Amino acid sequence: AIFKNEQQKHEELKRLDKKHFLHPTSSLKQQQEEGPAFIFTEGEGIYLKDIQGRKLMDSLSSLWNVNIGHGRKELGEVAMQQMGTLAFSSAFSAWSHEPVIRLAAKIAEMTPGNLNTTFFTSGGSEANDTAFKTVRHYWKLKGQPEKKKIVSRKKSYHGLAMGATSATGLQPFRDFTTSLAQDFHYVESTVESLRQLIEEQGADTIAAFISEPIQGSGGVNVAPVGYFQEVRRICDENDILFIADEVITGFGRTGKTFGMDHYDVVPDIMCIAKGVSSGYAPLGGMVISEDIHQELIDLSDGIFMHGYTYSGHPMCCAVAMKNIEIIERENLIENVRVMGDQMLQGFNWLEKEHDLVCNVRGLGLLGAIGLQSKTEEQLAPKVVNEALKRGLICRAVLYDGQDTLAFAPPFIINKQEMDEMITILHESLIAVEKDL
Ligand code: PLP
């Protein structure tokens, strides 16, 4: 009888999901035909459990964000404590509270160079929109309102608010709507392409260049050697601000605190989200350099006319602070380095074992396996399917004609779990090969 109840509940949830829940970034037709593939009920460590009792390894930390792993009761306790004392108060104007102050100070301590002041948002898209508005505001205050163009890289992903969509280099996201924000330009991932664009458009029309240290949604693309150092020089020479979108790479994902740390490049502005709170509470932010901060203060002609209701939400800030404490206390970035090496070794082995694997790449616990079939058909969805049968959730990246599997396991993954992940991928690739 209990089983029957569970079954009924599952059917009811599926029905309600189809009718009432519009899923983000999803096939609406597939939703209607098949209903939700999983209804998750629990998370523990690197595993998720669904309503049918299936236990699945979460090899992407859900959306590259649950970095400290699932089921951390400590974060629930902090959230409860904060909600019980001060659930919400505005941070507009001159109002403030301790969680936001402490978190801003902590972020300043962690970020490189003189990136010392944070504006908070609820996620990465808002963080990037905030950065685009801020750099334009900055140049306007400096008497150069025509310096307003934003340059991003092809295959980049910067989120889906209007500004963030406009900066996103992956075409399918921009094609979703008929009209975008103005003054966005895209370059290839070469310094020549950036130089050429600056020449064509004029440095006096360009406000900022934005890039992820490693492109995530675009397929885990590591930039060419020396690229960011040269881009930093070009930006300096041309008075163009450099925005690093560290939404995925920030707070340890690549084995250093920030992705740009690998290149010894200090951006003028850093956008953060995901890993700052490991997804336990929605939070993002824009961190600006002391120079920009000081100019904004000195040149300001009034109010910084930008702010969200949830800019500096007390509970989200308290949760983020505890998340960072856990990353430091458990030395998780060191584990990212060790396990990242093991992951890449595993990928290299898969490349040797399987003709379908044409390249592997990664840095820390951010990696990808590129696939190639002799025909046109895309293999990644088939591997995802086979992996799922064997208890592993992984993600296919198919934009821009790619055929890639992307990975970003939680920082707490251990050797045995990593072995298991590689073994499942091996078996899944064999199954796909057999079927071809
Ligand atoms: N920037 C990067 C690099 C991202 O990967 C994402 C999300 O995946 C975003 C921005 C957008 O963040 P959010 O989805 O929190 O708005």
Residues whose N, C-alpha, C, O or C-beta is under 5 A from the ligand:
A	BS01	PLP	G123 G124 S125 E126 Y157 H158 G159 E212 G216 D245 V247 I248 A273
